[in-house]
């Protein structure tokens, strides 16, 4: 069994929990509150900024142009394409996308980003792929599942979001497959110990994908409110 297949099998219960999460279900049935959508976009904007930085770190560790191109293409994808599903959420929530940028991180988003940044800073290309892979992989499967189950038409409030992740053969399908293939290549001769560490990174990112949806649904904030002083 390929290593990427092992990872997906290990994470199956987490993927299923994500599919059943009320925020994801709310995308499917079109029933989410404006403040939940707003909180998601605020946090995901910062999360994707960090994703770009991690791709940049990965490029600095590449020893061939094929890997450099793979990561560079994903920087372009985030900057030029992944604003589209954000705009869909903003349109439904009745706010401008530009109004939701530059906000502090919630606890779960902070944890997820620090997890990825730490692995990227200290790890190898295989480590970086393992820690990043759950994001495109879970979104791809969410999109496909919602396409199959909801079969949204253009009147659905989240038609654009679902189609972006579930029906675009030039984006999530491609990068998920490329990351899986590259990780399989890199782990072909890896030791069991090395594979266990990669699995740890991957599964923690899967858990934090779930936590990100939970963070958005509950509009998570820090437990102690801090007064902002005007000096």
C-alpha positions as CSV (number, residue, x, y, z in Angstrom):
1,X,0.0,0.0,0.0
2,X,1.3,3.5,-0.9
3,X,2.2,5.6,2.1
4,X,-0.4,8.3,1.1
5,X,-3.1,5.5,1.1
6,X,-2.0,4.5,4.6
7,X,-2.4,8.1,5.8
8,X,-5.9,8.4,4.4
9,X,-6.9,5.1,6.0
10,X,-5.5,6.1,9.3
11,X,-7.4,9.5,9.1
12,X,-10.7,8.0,8.0
13,X,-12.5,8.6,11.3
14,X,-11.4,12.3,11.3
15,X,-12.4,12.8,7.7
16,X,-15.9,11.4,8.5
17,X,-16.2,13.6,11.5
18,X,-15.4,16.6,9.3
19,X,-18.0,15.6,6.8
20,X,-20.6,15.5,9.6
21,X,-19.5,18.7,11.3
22,X,-22.4,21.2,11.5
23,X,-20.5,23.9,9.7
24,X,-19.8,21.6,6.7
25,X,-23.4,20.3,6.8
26,X,-24.5,24.0,6.9
27,X,-22.6,24.6,3.7
28,X,-24.6,21.8,2.2
29,X,-28.0,22.9,3.4
30,X,-27.3,26.6,3.0
31,X,-28.0,27.3,6.7
32,X,-25.2,29.1,8.3
33,X,-25.3,32.4,10.3
34,X,-23.6,35.5,8.9
35,X,-21.3,35.8,12.0
36,X,-20.1,32.2,11.5
37,X,-19.2,32.8,7.8
38,X,-17.5,36.1,8.8
39,X,-15.5,34.4,11.5
40,X,-14.4,31.7,9.1
41,X,-13.2,34.2,6.5
42,X,-11.3,36.3,9.0
43,X,-9.4,33.2,10.3
44,X,-8.9,31.6,6.9
45,X,-7.5,34.7,5.4
46,X,-4.7,34.7,8.0
47,X,-4.4,30.9,7.7
48,X,-3.8,31.1,4.0
49,X,-1.3,33.9,4.4
50,X,0.7,31.4,6.6
51,X,0.2,28.7,4.0
52,X,1.9,31.0,1.4
53,X,4.8,31.5,3.9
54,X,5.1,27.7,4.4
55,X,5.2,27.2,0.6
56,X,8.0,29.7,0.5
57,X,9.9,27.9,3.2
58,X,9.4,24.7,1.2
59,X,10.8,26.3,-1.9
60,X,13.9,27.3,0.0
61,X,14.5,23.6,0.9
62,X,13.9,22.2,-2.6
63,X,16.8,20.8,-4.6
64,X,15.1,20.5,-7.9
65,X,12.9,22.8,-10.1
66,X,10.0,20.4,-10.3
67,X,9.4,20.7,-6.5
68,X,9.9,24.5,-6.7
69,X,7.3,24.8,-9.4
70,X,4.8,22.6,-7.5
71,X,5.0,24.9,-4.4
72,X,5.2,28.1,-6.5
73,X,2.0,27.2,-8.3
74,X,0.2,26.8,-5.0
75,X,1.2,30.3,-3.9
76,X,-0.3,31.6,-7.1
77,X,-3.4,29.5,-6.6
78,X,-4.0,31.0,-3.1
79,X,-3.4,34.5,-4.2
80,X,-5.4,34.4,-7.5
81,X,-8.0,31.7,-7.1
82,X,-8.8,30.8,-3.5
83,X,-10.3,34.3,-2.9
84,X,-13.3,33.1,-4.9
85,X,-14.8,30.8,-2.2
86,X,-14.1,33.5,0.4
87,X,-16.1,36.0,-1.7
88,X,-19.0,33.5,-1.8
89,X,-19.1,33.4,2.0
90,X,-18.8,37.2,2.1
91,X,-21.7,37.7,-0.4
92,X,-24.0,35.5,1.7
93,X,-23.0,37.2,4.9
94,X,-23.5,40.6,3.3
95,X,-20.0,42.0,4.0
96,X,-17.1,43.1,1.8
97,X,-14.1,40.7,1.7
98,X,-11.7,43.6,2.3
99,X,-13.4,44.3,5.7
100,X,-12.5,40.8,7.0
101,X,-8.7,41.0,6.7
102,X,-6.1,41.6,9.3
103,X,-7.9,40.2,12.4
104,X,-6.2,38.4,15.3
105,X,-6.1,34.6,15.3
106,X,-8.5,32.5,17.3
107,X,-7.0,29.8,19.5
108,X,-7.6,26.9,17.1
109,X,-6.3,28.8,14.1
110,X,-3.3,29.9,16.1
111,X,-2.5,26.3,17.1
112,X,-2.9,25.0,13.5
113,X,-0.7,27.7,12.0
114,X,2.1,27.3,14.6
115,X,2.0,23.5,14.1
116,X,2.6,23.9,10.4
117,X,5.2,26.7,10.7
118,X,7.2,24.6,13.2
119,X,7.3,21.6,11.0
120,X,8.1,23.7,8.0
121,X,11.0,25.5,9.8
122,X,12.6,22.3,11.1
123,X,11.5,19.6,8.7
124,X,12.2,18.2,5.3
125,X,10.2,18.5,2.1
126,X,8.4,15.2,3.1
127,X,7.6,16.7,6.5
128,X,6.2,19.9,4.9
129,X,4.0,17.9,2.4
130,X,2.7,15.7,5.2
131,X,1.7,18.7,7.4
132,X,0.1,20.6,4.5
133,X,-1.7,17.7,2.8
134,X,-4.8,17.5,5.0
135,X,-6.0,21.0,4.0
136,X,-6.4,20.4,0.2
137,X,-7.3,16.8,0.7
138,X,-10.2,17.4,3.2
139,X,-11.5,20.3,1.1
140,X,-11.4,18.2,-2.0
141,X,-13.4,15.4,-0.4
142,X,-15.9,17.8,1.2
143,X,-16.5,19.5,-2.1
144,X,-17.0,16.2,-3.9
145,X,-19.3,14.8,-1.2
146,X,-21.4,17.9,-1.2
147,X,-21.6,17.8,-5.0
148,X,-22.9,14.2,-4.9
149,X,-25.2,14.6,-2.0
150,X,-26.6,18.2,-2.5
151,X,-26.3,18.5,-6.3
152,X,-26.5,22.3,-5.9
153,X,-27.9,24.4,-8.6
154,X,-27.0,28.1,-9.1
155,X,-29.8,29.1,-6.7
156,X,-27.9,27.4,-3.8
157,X,-26.3,30.1,-1.6
158,X,-23.0,28.2,-1.5
159,X,-23.1,27.0,-5.1
160,X,-19.8,28.7,-5.9
161,X,-18.0,27.4,-2.8
162,X,-19.1,23.8,-3.4
163,X,-18.2,23.9,-7.1
164,X,-14.9,25.5,-6.4
165,X,-13.7,22.6,-4.2
166,X,-15.8,19.8,-5.7
167,X,-15.9,20.3,-9.4
168,X,-12.6,22.1,-10.4
169,X,-10.4,19.5,-12.0
170,X,-7.6,22.1,-12.4
171,X,-7.2,22.8,-8.7
172,X,-7.8,20.7,-5.6
173,X,-7.8,17.3,-7.5
174,X,-4.5,18.2,-9.1
175,X,-2.6,19.4,-6.1
176,X,-3.8,16.7,-3.8
177,X,-2.7,14.0,-6.3
178,X,0.6,15.7,-6.8
179,X,1.3,16.0,-3.1
180,X,0.4,12.4,-2.5
181,X,2.5,11.2,-5.4
182,X,5.5,13.3,-4.3
183,X,5.1,12.1,-0.7
184,X,5.0,8.5,-1.9
185,X,8.2,9.0,-3.8
186,X,10.0,10.6,-0.9
187,X,8.9,7.8,1.5
188,X,9.7,4.9,-0.8
189,X,12.8,4.1,1.2
190,X,12.0,5.8,4.5
191,X,12.3,4.0,7.8
192,X,9.4,3.0,9.9
193,X,10.5,5.7,12.4
194,X,10.5,8.4,9.7
195,X,7.0,7.3,8.5
196,X,5.6,7.4,12.0
197,X,6.8,11.0,12.4
198,X,5.2,12.0,9.0
199,X,2.0,10.2,10.1
200,X,2.0,12.2,13.3
201,X,2.3,15.5,11.4
202,X,-0.5,14.5,9.0
203,X,-2.9,13.3,11.6
204,X,-2.5,16.3,13.8
205,X,-3.2,18.5,10.9
206,X,-6.4,16.5,10.2
207,X,-7.5,17.0,13.8
208,X,-6.8,20.7,13.5
209,X,-8.8,20.8,10.2
210,X,-11.8,19.6,12.3
211,X,-11.0,22.2,15.0
212,X,-10.9,24.9,12.4
213,X,-14.5,24.1,11.4
214,X,-15.5,24.0,15.0
215,X,-13.8,27.3,15.6
216,X,-15.8,28.9,12.9
217,X,-19.1,27.3,13.9
218,X,-18.8,28.4,17.6
219,X,-17.2,31.7,16.7
220,X,-14.3,30.8,19.0
221,X,-12.4,33.4,20.9
222,X,-9.8,33.5,23.6
223,X,-11.2,32.6,27.1
224,X,-10.1,35.9,28.7
225,X,-11.1,39.2,27.1
226,X,-8.3,41.7,26.9
227,X,-9.1,45.4,27.1
228,X,-7.5,47.4,24.3
229,X,-5.9,50.6,25.7
230,X,-5.7,53.7,23.5
231,X,-2.3,55.1,24.3
